[in-house]
Amino acid sequence: MDVSFCPTKCSFWKVFWLWSIWGDYLVSVLGCPANCLCNKTEINCKQPDDGNLFPLLEGQDSGSTNGNASINITDISRNITSIYIEYWKNLQTLHAVDMELYTGLQRLTITNSGLRSIQPRAFDKNPHLHYINLSGNRLTTLSWLLFKTLRLTELKLENNIFNCSCDIRWIQLWQEREEANLQNQDLYCTSMETSHIPIQELNINQCDLPEISVSHVNLTVCEGENAVITCNGSGSPLPDVDWIVVNLHSINTHQTNANWSNVHSINLTLVNVTSEDNGFLLTCIAENVVGMSNASVLLTVYSPPRILSLLEPIRHMEHCIEFSVHGNPPPQIHWLYNGQFLRQTAFIRMDVYQGGDITDGCLLFNHPTHYNNGNYTIVATNSLGTANQTVRGHFLEKPFPSERLTLYNEYSPSPSPLITVTHKPEEDTFGVSIAVGLAAFACVLLVVLFIMINKYGRRSKFGMKGPVAVISGEEDSASPLHHINHGITTPSSLDTGPDTVVIGMTRIPVIENPQYFRQGHNCHKPDTCFREIMLNPITLPGHSNPLNHHGIYVEDVSVYFSKGRHGF
């Protein structure tokens, strides 16, 4: 079957059907008072009734087979937002117990009935009640204390004949202040002398609001101290005076003193004042039948700084060391890095949020490195003391953990020296001394060797003493003459000078060519080679005939060098 043509109509009838079922269910389980109509939010009693009790809902058995299921009347009453009662002539008193179940009540109407009085505190359980209509009853007096806890938008009191007394003076004051829309109502009272006097024109002597004064406007104490505050209430009638100290943490006591007939005094004593009460508003109230007056004292509690929390660095947008500090006056905060004052820069800075006597904030790091690892100490100071706490900040591992030399960049959080040298243990001092001594000795030895080499290393073999040349028997090309005794020496040869060559037992003077060793043995250069060697006959001791290289004895030897002829 196609029902798409009436989706809206079908939905409406479905809702109406469910509502009817719910209404029938309520009728079946609620004992709605006689001559009243009830639904889940309203009780309407517009039919005349001779009953003298306020209409109350009664729970009945819901008809279950086991008989144990019943409606919770408290839950049902809580949902009632409006009660309307009219023509109940025998309803003379409204009791507090009649109203306490209707905690959600917003509108109350009792009109054209026989209501004469309302018990004190009758509306204390109805905080949402903002509309009250009590017109057309037999009220002769009414106390403002009934409405003390309510925020009334409208209070209707017409067609009640009040007694002209101090008890209704508050109505006149409310009309003057245009409270609860009373200024638009014609309200009257009667007295022994006259009848139907407009309340707005009522003049009653010695009936005024109480006056109140306190010994302090602002009370400042230090944590742990005691304090006494005095409140004086005066007026006619004499008011009741009291301190409102709900939620006050400090120990308190009240002492009442009535000094004279028109002044009521009360002392408030605070013992061992705690910092939790800083900023608490102590209120003194004075009440009489006309109304209420109050005065307040601001309590300021000074306390030394206390570190509530200090957390390790957490990375958000930046690395943050979160902290919370309590103290009043608000403490000054600074930081230490490894025991040294931390200078704030563009890369390390502190953000603080002040809320009462608690200071919250963060020490922020912009891209920290291993140079920023270390102990961070928060120091909070005010006029009452100082508090500090330390947390370890670890951001990155060191890239070279075995390195002994630590360098700090220009953004180092500490003003300490840029270079910090790690000292070796004391037990290594002796070994270091030995190593230094050996190194010094080696340096001295090398210097001595260098000097000796420079002094003696460049001397030619021609400069060697005769015995050395003779004993060595060398046939070096540096020696232009051979030793004919082939290394055999006599004791007298040991006395030869440094510029002689021993041939046999004869000492022959030798002059060395200084250019010989400079350019190598290149015979194409005229200054490095022997041009000619001429052997003349030479007579040797012990031989009568000259000897030459063919075994012939000669008389003399002459050597011609490149730069002149030199004779021996």
C-alpha positions in Angstrom: 0.0 0.0 0.0 1.4 3.4 -1.0 1.2 5.9 1.9 3.6 8.4 0.5 0.9 10.9 -0.1 0.4 11.7 3.6 3.7 11.5 5.5 3.1 14.7 7.4 -0.5 13.9 8.4 0.5 10.4 9.5 3.3 11.7 11.6 1.0 14.2 13.3 -1.6 11.5 14.1 1.2 9.3 15.4 2.4 12.0 17.8 -1.2 12.7 18.9 -1.8 9.0 19.5 1.3 8.7 21.7 0.4 11.8 23.6 -3.1 10.4 24.3 -1.6 7.1 25.5 0.8 9.0 27.8 -2.1 11.1 29.2 -4.2 8.0 29.8 -1.2 6.5 31.6 -0.8 9.5 33.8 -4.5 9.5 34.7 -4.3 5.8 35.6 -1.2 6.2 37.8 -1.7 9.6 39.3 -4.2 10.4 42.0 -5.1 13.8 40.8 -7.0 15.7 43.5 -10.7 16.1 43.1 -12.0 18.9 41.0 -8.5 19.2 39.4 -7.1 18.4 36.0 -3.5 17.2 35.8 -0.9 16.5 33.2 2.8 16.0 33.5 3.6 19.7 34.0 0.4 21.3 35.3 -2.1 21.0 38.1 -5.3 23.0 37.4 -7.9 23.3 40.2 -10.4 25.8 38.9 -13.5 24.0 40.3 -14.8 25.2 43.7 -13.7 22.9 46.5 -14.4 22.8 50.3 -11.1 21.0 51.1 -8.7 22.7 53.4 -5.5 20.9 52.2 -3.3 21.9 49.4 -3.8 19.6 46.4 -1.1 16.9 46.3 -0.6 14.1 43.8 -0.9 10.6 45.0 0.7 7.5 43.4 -1.4 4.5 42.6 -0.7 0.9 41.6 0.0 0.8 37.9 -1.9 -2.5 37.5 1.1 -4.8 37.1 0.6 -8.4 38.0 3.0 -8.5 40.9 1.7 -5.3 42.5 5.2 -4.0 43.3 5.5 -1.4 40.5 4.4 2.0 41.5 5.1 5.5 40.2 7.7 7.5 42.1 5.6 10.5 43.1 8.7 12.6 43.8 9.8 12.3 40.2 6.3 13.2 38.9 6.1 16.2 41.3 9.5 17.5 40.2 8.2 17.9 36.6 5.2 20.1 37.7 6.0 23.7 36.6 2.5 25.3 37.2 -0.1 25.1 39.9 -3.4 27.0 39.6 -6.0 27.0 42.5 -9.2 29.1 42.5 -12.3 29.2 44.7 -10.9 27.0 47.4 -12.6 28.8 50.3 -11.3 26.5 53.1 -7.7 26.6 52.1 -6.4 29.0 54.8 -2.8 28.1 55.4 0.0 27.2 53.0 2.6 25.0 54.7 6.2 24.4 53.7 5.6 20.7 53.4 2.9 21.4 50.8 5.5 23.0 48.5 8.7 21.0 49.0 7.9 18.3 46.5 7.4 20.7 43.6 11.1 21.6 43.2 10.6 22.5 39.6 7.6 24.9 40.2 7.8 28.2 38.3 4.3 29.6 38.6 1.9 29.5 41.6 -1.6 30.9 41.6 -3.9 30.9 44.6 -6.7 33.3 43.9 -10.2 34.1 45.2 -9.7 31.6 48.0 -9.6 31.7 51.8 -5.8 31.9 52.2 -4.9 33.8 55.4 -1.3 32.9 56.1 1.8 31.4 54.7 4.3 29.6 56.9 7.9 31.0 57.0 10.3 29.4 54.6 7.4 27.9 52.6 9.2 28.6 49.3 12.7 27.6 50.2 12.5 24.4 48.1 11.2 26.2 45.0 14.2 28.1 43.7 12.7 28.4 40.1 9.5 30.1 41.3 9.3 33.5 39.7 5.6 34.2 39.4 3.2 34.3 42.4 -0.4 35.4 42.4 -2.1 35.7 45.8 -4.8 38.2 44.9 -8.4 37.9 46.2 -7.5 36.1 49.5 -7.8 37.1 53.2 -4.2 38.0 53.8 -3.7 40.6 56.6 0.0 40.4 56.9 2.8 39.0 54.8 6.6 38.8 55.4 9.2 39.7 52.9 11.3 36.8 54.2 9.1 34.4 52.2 10.6 35.7 49.0 14.1 36.3 50.2 15.6 33.4 48.2 13.5 34.0 45.1 14.0 36.1 42.0 10.5 37.3 41.4 9.4 38.9 38.2 5.8 39.4 39.4 4.0 39.3 42.8 0.3 40.0 42.7 -1.3 41.0 46.1 -4.4 42.8 45.0 -7.8 42.5 46.8 -6.2 41.6 50.1 -6.9 43.9 53.0 -3.7 44.2 55.0 -3.4 45.6 58.5 -1.6 48.9 58.5 1.5 48.0 60.5 5.2 47.9 60.3 4.9 44.3 59.0 3.8 45.5 55.5 6.3 48.5 55.3 8.4 46.4 53.0 5.6 46.4 50.4 5.7 50.1 50.3 9.5 50.0 49.8 9.1 47.5 47.0 6.6 49.7 45.3 9.0 52.6 45.5 11.8 50.5 44.0 9.4 49.1 41.4 10.2 45.5 42.4 8.1 42.5 41.3 5.8 44.8 39.4 4.1 46.0 42.6 4.1 49.6 41.6 1.2 49.0 39.2 -1.0 47.5 41.8 -3.6 49.2 44.0 -2.9 47.8 47.5 -4.7 48.9 50.6 -4.5 48.5 54.4 -6.9 49.2 57.2 -6.3 50.5 60.7 -8.4 51.2 63.8 -8.8 54.8 62.8 -9.3 54.6 59.0 -10.0 52.0 56.4 -8.6 51.4 52.9 -5.4 53.4 53.1 -3.2 53.1 50.1 -0.1 51.4 51.1 2.0 53.8 49.0 0.7 56.6 51.3 1.3 54.8 54.5 3.3 56.6 57.2 4.5 54.5 60.1 6.9 55.8 62.7 9.9 53.9 64.0 9.7 51.4 61.1 12.8 51.6 58.9 15.4 49.4 57.3 18.3 48.5 59.6 21.5 50.4 59.4 24.8 48.4 59.4 28.5 49.2 59.9 31.6 47.1 60.1 35.0 47.7 61.8 36.9 47.0 58.5 36.3 47.6 54.9 39.3 45.6 53.8 41.0 43.2 56.2 44.6 42.2 55.5 46.2 39.4 57.5 49.2 37.0 57.0 48.6 33.3 56.7 48.4 31.6 60.1 47.4 34.8 62.0 44.1 35.5 63.9 41.7 38.4 63.2 38.6 39.9 64.8 35.9 41.8 62.8 32.9 43.6 64.4 29.6 44.2 62.8 27.0 46.6 64.2 23.3 46.7 63.2 20.9 49.4 64.4 17.4 50.4 63.7 13.8 50.2 64.8 12.7 47.5 65.1 16.1 46.2 66.4 17.6 44.0 63.7 19.1 40.6 63.9 22.7 40.6 62.9 24.8 37.8 61.6 27.9 37.0 59.5 27.5 34.9 56.3 30.6 32.7 56.3 29.5 29.8 54.1 32.5 28.1 52.4 35.0 29.9 54.6 37.9 27.6 55.3 39.4 29.4 58.3 38.1 28.5 61.7 35.6 31.1 62.9 33.5 31.9 65.9 30.6 34.3 66.5 30.0 36.4 69.6 26.9 38.5 70.0 26.8 41.6 72.1 23.8 43.9 72.5 25.4 47.1 73.6 22.2 49.1 74.0 18.6 49.1 73.0 19.0 50.1 69.4 22.3 48.5 68.5 23.0 44.9 67.9 26.7 44.0 67.6 28.4 40.7 66.6 32.1 39.8 66.5 33.6 37.4 64.0 36.9 35.8 65.1 39.1 34.1 62.5 41.6 31.7 63.8 44.7 30.4 61.9 43.7 32.2 58.7 44.5 30.1 55.6 45.6 31.4 52.2 42.7 29.5 50.7 40.4 32.3 52.0 42.3 35.1 50.2 39.8 37.3 48.4 36.9 35.9 50.4 34.0 38.4 50.9 32.8 38.3 54.5 29.2 39.5 54.6 27.3 40.8 57.6 23.6 41.1 57.4 21.0 42.9 59.5 17.4 42.0 59.2 14.1 43.2 60.6 10.5 43.1 59.5 11.1 45.9 57.1 13.9 44.4 55.2 17.6 43.6 55.1 20.8 45.6 55.0 24.3 44.1 54.5 27.9 45.1 54.5 30.9 43.3 53.2 34.6 43.0 54.2 37.2 41.9 51.7 39.6 39.5 53.3 43.1 39.6 51.9 45.5 36.9 53.1 49.2 37.4 52.5 51.2 34.2 52.1 54.8 33.3 51.2 55.5 31.7 47.8 54.8 28.0 47.4 55.7 26.0 44.3 52.5 24.0 43.5 53.9 22.2 40.4 57.0 22.1 38.2 57.0 19.7 35.3 59.8 18.4 33.0 60.0 19.9 29.5 57.1 19.1 27.3 57.1 19.9 23.6 54.0 21.8 22.3 54.7 24.6 19.7 57.9 25.1 21.7 59.5 23.2 24.5 57.8 24.2 27.8 58.7 23.8 31.4 55.3 24.2 33.1 55.0 25.7 36.5 52.4 26.9 39.0 53.2 29.1 42.0 51.0 30.2 44.9 51.7 33.4 46.8 50.3 36.8 47.8 51.6 39.4 47.0 52.2 37.8 43.6 55.9 36.6 43.7 58.6 37.7 41.4 59.9 34.7 39.4 63.3 34.2 37.9 65.3 31.1 36.8 68.7 29.5 37.4 70.5 27.3 35.0 72.9 24.9 36.7 72.9 27.3 39.6 73.6 30.4 37.6 71.2 33.2 36.7 69.4 32.5 33.5 69.2 35.4 31.1 66.1 35.5 29.0 66.6 35.9 25.3 64.5 35.6 22.1 65.2 31.8 22.3 64.5 31.3 26.0 61.7 33.3 27.5 58.9 33.0 30.2 55.2 33.4 29.7 53.1 34.1 32.9 49.4 34.0 33.5 48.2 35.6 36.8 45.0 34.4 38.3 44.3 35.6 41.8 47.1 34.4 44.1 48.1 31.6 41.7 50.7 32.3 39.0 50.8 29.8 36.1 53.2 29.9 33.2 55.8 28.3 31.0 59.6 28.6 30.5 59.7 28.4 26.7 62.6 27.1 24.6 62.8 27.8 20.8 64.7 24.8 19.2 66.9 23.9 22.2 70.0 21.8 21.7 72.2 19.6 24.0 73.8 22.8 25.2 70.5 23.6 26.9 70.5 20.3 28.9 70.8 20.8 32.6 69.1 21.7 35.9 66.5 24.5 35.8 65.6 26.0 39.1 62.5 28.3 39.5 62.9 30.9 42.3 59.7 32.7 43.5 60.2 35.7 45.9 57.8 38.1 47.6 57.9 40.1 50.8 57.2 37.1 53.0 59.7 34.6 51.7 61.3 32.6 48.9 60.6 29.2 47.4 62.5 27.3 44.8 62.4 23.9 43.1 64.6 22.3 40.5 63.7 20.1 37.5 66.0 18.3 35.0 65.7 19.6 31.5 66.9 17.1 28.8 66.4 18.2 25.1 69.0 16.4 23.0 71.9 13.9 23.4 75.4 15.2 23.1 76.8 14.5 19.6 80.3 13.7 21.1 79.7 12.4 24.6 83.5 11.6 25.1 84.6 15.1 24.3 86.3 16.8 27.2 85.9 20.4 25.9 82.5 21.9 26.0 81.7 25.0 24.0 78.7 27.2 24.5 77.2 29.3 21.7 76.2 32.9 22.0 72.7 31.9 23.0 73.9 29.8 26.0 71.4 30.2 28.9 74.2 30.8 31.3 76.6 33.8 31.5 79.4 31.4 32.6 82.7 31.4 30.6 82.4 30.2 27.0 84.9 27.4 27.5 84.7 24.9 30.3 87.6 22.5 30.7 87.0 19.2 32.4 89.8 18.7 34.9 91.6 15.4 35.1 91.4 13.4 38.3 94.1 14.2 40.8 95.5 10.7 40.7 96.8 11.4 37.1 99.0 14.4 38.2 102.1 12.2 38.9 101.9 10.5 35.5 101.4 13.8 33.7 104.6 15.1 35.4 106.6 12.1 34.3 105.4 12.5 30.7 106.2 16.2 30.7 109.7 15.5 32.1 110.5 12.9 29.5 109.3 15.2 26.7 111.5 18.0 28.0 114.5 15.7 28.2 113.9 14.5 24.6 113.6 18.1 23.4 116.9 19.0 25.0 118.6 16.0 23.6 117.4 16.8 20.1 118.6 20.4 20.4 122.1 19.2 21.5 122.2 16.7 18.6 121.1 19.5 16.2 123.9 21.8 17.4 126.5 19.1 17.1 125.4 18.2 13.6 125.5 21.9 12.6 128.9 22.3 14.1 130.7 19.2 13.0 128.6 17.5 10.3 129.8 19.7 7.3 133.6 19.3 7.9 135.3 17.6 5.0 137.2 14.4 5.2 140.3 16.5 4.3 139.9 18.1 7.7 140.2 14.8 9.5 143.2 14.3 11.6 145.9 12.1 10.2 145.4 9.2 12.5 141.7 8.9 11.5 142.5 8.9 7.8 145.3 6.5 8.3 143.5 4.1 10.5 140.3 4.0 8.4 142.2 3.1 5.2 139.4 4.7 3.1 139.8 5.0 -0.6 137.2 7.7 -1.0 137.1 9.9 -4.1 137.1 12.9 -1.7 140.8 12.1 -0.9 142.8 13.0 -4.0 145.8 11.1 -2.7 146.1 7.5 -1.6 147.9 6.4 1.5 150.7 4.3 0.3 151.2 2.6 3.7 147.7 1.2 3.4 146.6 2.1 6.9 149.8 1.1 8.6 150.9 3.9 10.9 153.6 4.6 13.3 153.2 6.2 16.7 154.6 9.5 15.3 151.8 9.7 12.8 149.4 10.3 15.6 150.8 13.8 16.0 149.9 15.0 12.5 147.8 18.1 12.1 144.3 18.4 10.7 145.6 19.9 7.3 148.1 17.1 6.4 148.0 13.8 4.7 150.4 11.1 5.9 152.2 9.2 3.2 154.4 6.7 4.7 156.2 8.5 7.5 156.1 11.9 5.8 153.5 14.6 6.5 152.4 16.4 3.4 150.3 19.6 3.6 147.0 19.5 1.7 144.8 22.4 0.5 141.2 21.4 -0.2 139.3 22.7 -3.2 136.1 24.4 -1.7 134.1 23.9 -5.0 134.7 20.2 -5.1 131.6 19.0 -3.3 129.1 21.7 -4.3 128.1 20.7 -7.9 129.0 17.0 -7.9 131.7 15.3 -10.0 131.0 16.9 -13.3 134.2 17.1 -15.2 132.7 19.3 -17.9 132.8 22.2 -15.4 136.2 23.7 -15.0 135.9 24.6 -11.4 134.9 21.2 -10.0 137.5 18.9 -11.6 141.2 18.4 -11.7 142.5 19.8 -15.0 146.0 18.2 -14.7 148.1 16.3 -12.3 151.8 16.5 -12.9 154.0 14.2 -11.1 157.6 15.3 -10.5 160.2 13.1 -9.1 160.0 13.0 -5.4 162.5 11.5 -3.0 161.0 9.5 -0.2 162.9 8.9 3.0 164.9 5.7 2.9 165.0 5.7 -1.0 167.8 7.1 -3.0 166.0 7.2 -6.3 162.7 9.0 -7.2 159.5 6.9 -7.6 156.6 7.5 -10.0 153.5 5.6 -10.8 155.4 3.2 -12.9 157.6 2.3 -10.0 160.1 5.2 -10.7 161.1 7.4 -7.9 160.4 11.1 -8.6 161.5 14.3 -6.8 158.3 16.3 -6.5 154.6 16.2 -7.0 152.6 19.2 -8.4 148.9 19.5 -8.7 147.1 21.9 -11.0 143.7 22.9 -10.1 141.2 24.9 -12.0 141.9 28.2 -10.4 145.6 28.1 -10.0 148.6 25.9 -9.4 149.1 24.8 -5.9 152.3 23.2 -4.7 153.0 20.9 -1.9 
